[in-house]
C-alpha cells in the first residue's frame, strides 16, 4: 500500500500514484500531486475547470470522460490540454481528478473476475476485467482485429489504424512507456477530431487497448 500526505491528511494511492478511492479526493490531493505530473507553478483556474469537469462527469455516469469530450466541453484544443497537463490526459488530468486509470466505472469492484477470451480456438489471450491484454507479448494482429470488432469499429482497421498501432507498440518496446495522446497525434499530424474518427472509444480504451497495451 502506498500513500501521500498533505495538510495532515493521508491519501491511499497505487504504485503509480493514482488515488485508490474516488471519494477520498479533495483539492489538497490535487495540489499535492500537481508537481508529480509536471505542473510546477500551481493549479490555475483553467486546471480546476478541467479537473472538476472530469470529476462531475465521472460522478454522473460512472465513466471517466474521454479526452475528446473533456476538450470539447472546455473549449480546448489538444495542444492547450497538453500545456495544462504535460504528463498526459490520463496520467495528468485524470490523476489529479482522483480517477484511477484502471477504473472505467465507479463500482468496478462489482464486476466479475477476469476470464480468458477466445477470439480463435487455437489461441487464448489473457485479458483483465476491462478487456486489456495482460501481457503485451501475447499481442498479435489477430488480437487487434478482434478487439476492433468488439469496439464496433465496423469498417475494420485501415492502414492509418495500423500505422498508429505500430507506433504505439514500437514506442513501448523501446522504452516501456505508452506514448501520450499528445505525442501520438503529433507524430501523425492529427487533430483530436481526426483521432476520434479513427478511435471513437478513446485513446486508452481504443487505440491503446487494440495495441495490446495499458497505460502505466
Secondary structure per residue as TSV (DSSP state, phi and psi in degrees):
chain	resnum	aa	ss	phi	psi
A	1	X	-	360.0	134.6
A	2	X	E	-115.2	157.5
A	3	X	E	-152.6	159.3
A	4	X	E	-130.3	155.6
A	5	X	E	-124.2	146.3
A	6	X	E	-157.6	130.8
A	7	X	T	51.0	41.6
A	8	X	T	78.8	3.1
A	9	X	E	-109.1	149.8
A	10	X	E	-117.1	133.3
A	11	X	E	-117.8	128.9
A	12	X	E	-82.9	127.0
A	13	X	E	-130.4	164.3
A	14	X	-	-86.3	-173.2
A	15	X	T	-62.8	-26.1
A	16	X	T	-94.3	3.8
A	17	X	S	87.6	11.4
A	18	X	-	-82.4	137.7
A	19	X	B	-63.4	133.3
A	20	X	S	-80.9	-30.3
A	21	X	-	-119.6	110.0
A	22	X	G	-50.3	-38.2
A	23	X	G	-77.8	-10.1
A	24	X	G	-83.2	-10.5
A	25	X	-	-63.9	143.5
A	26	X	-	-150.1	176.6
A	27	X	H	-63.0	-28.7
A	28	X	H	-63.6	-34.4
A	29	X	H	-61.8	-47.4
A	30	X	H	-61.2	-44.6
A	31	X	H	-62.4	-42.0
A	32	X	H	-69.6	-25.7
A	33	X	H	-93.3	-16.6
A	34	X	G	-53.7	-46.1
A	35	X	G	-63.3	-30.8
A	36	X	G	-70.6	-16.6
A	37	X	G	-112.5	29.6
A	38	X	T	71.7	24.9
A	39	X	-	-109.3	102.5
A	40	X	-	-104.4	-8.1
A	41	X	S	-113.6	25.3
A	42	X	-	85.5	166.8
A	43	X	-	-93.3	126.4
A	44	X	-	-92.2	175.6
A	45	X	H	-57.5	-37.8
A	46	X	H	-64.8	-37.9
A	47	X	H	-61.6	-46.6
A	48	X	H	-65.3	-34.2
A	49	X	H	-59.9	-44.4
A	50	X	H	-67.9	-47.3
A	51	X	H	-58.3	-46.3
A	52	X	H	-69.0	-34.6
A	53	X	H	-62.1	-46.6
A	54	X	H	-61.1	-45.4
A	55	X	H	-65.2	-42.8
A	56	X	H	-65.6	-41.9
A	57	X	H	-63.8	-41.4
A	58	X	H	-65.2	-40.9
A	59	X	H	-68.2	-35.5
A	60	X	H	-72.3	-43.3
A	61	X	H	-125.2	5.8
A	62	X	S	77.0	10.0
A	63	X	S	-127.4	141.1
A	64	X	-	-70.2	125.1
A	65	X	-	-64.1	143.8
A	66	X	-	-66.7	155.2
A	67	X	H	-57.3	-33.2
A	68	X	H	-58.6	-48.0
A	69	X	H	-66.8	-41.3
A	70	X	H	-65.3	-41.8
A	71	X	H	-63.9	-45.0
A	72	X	H	-64.6	-44.2
A	73	X	H	-64.2	-28.3
A	74	X	T	-106.6	10.3
A	75	X	T	54.5	47.4
A	76	X	-	-116.3	134.7
A	77	X	-	-78.9	162.4
A	78	X	H	-59.2	-38.3
A	79	X	H	-67.8	-30.5
A	80	X	H	-68.4	-39.8
A	81	X	H	-62.9	-40.3
A	82	X	H	-63.2	-39.0
A	83	X	H	-65.0	-38.8
A	84	X	H	-72.5	-43.0
A	85	X	-	-128.1	77.4
A	86	X	T	-63.5	-21.3
A	87	X	T	-76.5	-11.9
A	88	X	-	124.3	167.4
A	89	X	I	-71.2	-54.0
A	90	X	I	-69.7	-45.6
A	91	X	I	-84.6	-1.0
A	92	X	I	-122.6	-76.2
A	93	X	I	-61.7	-49.9
A	94	X	I	-67.1	-36.8
A	95	X	H	-62.3	-45.2
A	96	X	H	-66.5	-28.1
A	97	X	T	-78.6	-1.4
A	98	X	T	81.0	21.1
A	99	X	-	-106.4	121.7
A	100	X	-	-73.1	132.7
A	101	X	T	-60.9	-22.4
A	102	X	T	-75.1	-17.9
A	103	X	-	-90.1	118.0
A	104	X	S	-94.9	-22.4
A	105	X	S	-138.1	146.2
A	106	X	T	-57.4	-45.4
A	107	X	T	-97.5	43.5
A	108	X	G	-60.6	-25.2
A	109	X	G	-65.4	-17.1
A	110	X	G	-79.4	-13.5
A	111	X	S	-67.4	158.2
A	112	X	-	-68.2	159.4
A	113	X	-	-64.7	154.0
A	114	X	-	-59.8	142.9
A	115	X	-	-132.6	145.7
A	116	X	-	-65.9	140.9
A	117	X	E	-116.0	152.3
A	118	X	E	-122.7	89.0
A	119	X	E	-61.8	-33.6
A	120	X	E	-136.5	147.1
A	121	X	T	-58.9	-36.9
A	122	X	T	-79.3	-6.7
A	123	X	E	-142.8	136.6
A	124	X	E	-113.7	129.4
A	125	X	E	-103.3	127.1
A	126	X	-	-83.4	119.8
A	127	X	B	-125.9	153.9
A	128	X	-	-80.8	-178.7
A	129	X	T	-63.9	-20.4
A	130	X	T	-100.6	9.3
A	131	X	S	87.3	11.2
A	132	X	-	-87.6	139.8
A	133	X	B	-64.6	130.7
A	134	X	S	-70.0	-44.5
A	135	X	-	-117.5	112.3
A	136	X	G	-57.4	-22.9
A	137	X	G	-70.8	-18.1
A	138	X	G	-81.4	-9.5
A	139	X	-	-64.5	144.8
A	140	X	-	-149.2	176.0
A	141	X	H	-63.7	-30.3
A	142	X	H	-63.8	-40.1
A	143	X	H	-58.9	-45.5
A	144	X	H	-60.7	-42.4
A	145	X	H	-63.4	-46.1
A	146	X	H	-68.6	-37.9
A	147	X	H	-66.1	-38.8
A	148	X	H	-61.7	-37.8
A	149	X	H	-64.7	-40.5
A	150	X	H	-62.0	-33.2
A	151	X	T	-86.3	11.1
A	152	X	T	61.0	34.8
A	153	X	-	-85.0	81.9
A	154	X	T	-62.2	-24.5
A	155	X	T	-88.2	2.5
A	156	X	-	75.6	-168.0
A	157	X	-	-98.7	121.4
A	158	X	-	-87.6	176.6
A	159	X	H	-58.9	-35.4
A	160	X	H	-66.0	-41.0
A	161	X	H	-58.6	-48.1
A	162	X	H	-65.0	-34.0
A	163	X	H	-60.2	-43.8
A	164	X	H	-69.8	-42.0
A	165	X	H	-59.0	-45.1
A	166	X	H	-63.7	-41.4
A	167	X	H	-58.9	-46.6
A	168	X	H	-63.9	-44.1
A	169	X	H	-70.7	-38.8
A	170	X	H	-65.1	-41.2
A	171	X	H	-64.9	-40.6
A	172	X	H	-67.1	-40.6
A	173	X	H	-63.6	-31.4
A	174	X	H	-74.9	-46.3
A	175	X	H	-129.9	3.9
A	176	X	S	75.9	13.7
A	177	X	-	-127.0	134.0
A	178	X	-	-75.6	128.4
A	179	X	-	-59.1	154.1
A	180	X	-	-74.9	165.3
A	181	X	H	-61.4	-32.5
A	182	X	H	-61.7	-49.3
A	183	X	H	-63.3	-38.3
A	184	X	H	-68.8	-45.4
A	185	X	H	-62.7	-42.0
A	186	X	H	-62.3	-39.8
A	187	X	H	-62.5	-27.7
A	188	X	H	-114.3	6.8
A	189	X	T	62.0	37.8
A	190	X	-	-101.8	136.9
A	191	X	-	-79.6	161.4
A	192	X	H	-62.0	-38.1
A	193	X	H	-66.3	-31.5
A	194	X	H	-68.8	-39.8
A	195	X	H	-66.7	-38.9
A	196	X	H	-61.8	-37.6
A	197	X	H	-63.6	-33.3
A	198	X	H	-77.6	-43.1
A	199	X	-	-129.2	78.8
A	200	X	T	-64.0	-20.4
A	201	X	T	-82.8	-0.7
A	202	X	-	112.2	175.7
A	203	X	I	-74.5	-59.4
A	204	X	I	-69.4	-48.3
A	205	X	I	-80.0	-5.9
A	206	X	I	-117.4	-81.1
A	207	X	I	-61.0	-48.0
A	208	X	I	-66.1	-42.7
A	209	X	H	-62.4	-46.3
A	210	X	H	-62.4	-30.5
A	211	X	T	-78.1	-0.9
A	212	X	T	76.8	24.5
A	213	X	-	-120.1	170.6
A	214	X	-	-141.0	144.1
A	215	X	-	-71.9	133.9
A	216	X	-	-130.7	360.0
